[in-house]
Amino acid sequence: MTEKACRHCHYITNEDRCPVCGSRDLSDEWFDLVIILDPENSKIAQRLGVKVPGKYAIRVR
């Protein structure tokens, strides 16, 4: 199964629904990847608005 990115929070998942925000609006057209391990202490996570550790797409179509 291909990984898809949520169009709302950009979380990358294999599920049919985003486990972070619950959206079903997923895309298989996403670009660039960032892995957030510790959202509370990450400047990148703060800039992206990430609250949950995981893989996130930078751009989602």
C-alpha angles and dihedrals in degrees: 000000000000122000116249131197125226111242090214106046099009093232112156116229145158091217128099090238129042109255091207105051102007095238121148091201098107130158133201088203105085133135136209123008136226125187115211115200101168112022094181094060100034121100089198092053091049091050092049093044092240116163100166125062116244146083118318133185117230093209128024126185 
